[in-house]
């Protein structure tokens, strides 16, 4: 299905055609679900947050000022809702020591990755991202999977653009550490 520009649907909703909002839901439901799931890592909580986010967006649509894209505005609602839910649940994470991240050698980290198929590499990436804390997982997913710019991520998360860049750098470093640890632990399984 080919969608019209978001502004058309927004105007229709604001003019009383509430059914037009269904097109926005259809257009963004996969992306919204992905962002929420990267943070929550639980299908039931994710579905709840996705529904809540669309309801919040619908009720706040008249306050959407069009200073950014609708998708960016919607992602901010989802991001904030999901982060709030994780704070309420007080999920425990085991962050890596910053000293370890900054001083971990990344030489030869990717030696054996060529032996993996594309599907195995994708699965491995999902495993590594799942080890990140929810905010880090969301940020790296927004940047690489959803193709958001650092400006858009800053707008969605409420962080400064420089803070987003620093976080992306640290997250990449963590992923390299996780990858090296994973490969070290599983190299014999990969080669057999």
TATA-V562664 format. One record per backbone hydrogen bond with DSSP energy under -0.5 kcal/mol. CO is the residue of the C=O (numbers start at 1). NH is the residue of the N-H. If there is no record, write none. Layout:
<<CO:NH> <CO:NH>>
//
This chain:
<<5:8> <5:9> <6:10> <7:11> <8:12> <9:13> <10:14> <11:15> <12:17> <13:16> <16:18> <17:20> <18:21> <19:22> <20:23> <20:24> <21:25> <22:26> <23:27> <24:28> <25:29> <28:32> <29:33> <30:34> <31:35> <32:36> <33:37> <34:38> <35:39> <36:40> <37:41> <42:46> <43:47> <44:48> <45:49> <46:50> <47:51> <48:52> <49:53> <50:54> <51:55> <52:56> <53:57> <54:58> <55:59> <56:60> <57:61> <58:61> <60:63> <61:64> <63:65> <69:73> <70:74> <71:75> <72:76> <73:77> <74:78> <75:79> <76:80> <77:81> <78:82> <79:83> <80:84> <81:85> <82:86> <83:87> <84:88> <85:89> <86:90> <86:91> <93:95> <97:101> <98:102> <99:103> <100:104> <101:104> <106:109> <108:111> <110:113> <110:114> <112:115> <113:116> <117:121> <118:122> <119:123> <120:124> <121:125> <122:126> <123:127> <124:128> <125:129> <126:130> <127:131> <128:131> <129:132> <133:137> <134:138> <135:139> <136:140> <137:141> <138:142> <139:143> <140:144> <141:145> <141:146> <142:148> <149:153> <150:154> <151:155> <152:156> <153:157> <154:158> <160:164> <161:165> <162:166> <163:167> <164:168> <165:169> <166:170> <167:171> <168:172> <169:173> <170:174> <171:175> <172:176> <173:177> <174:178> <175:179> <176:180> <177:181> <178:182> <179:183> <180:184> <181:185> <182:186> <183:187> <186:190> <187:191> <188:192>>
//
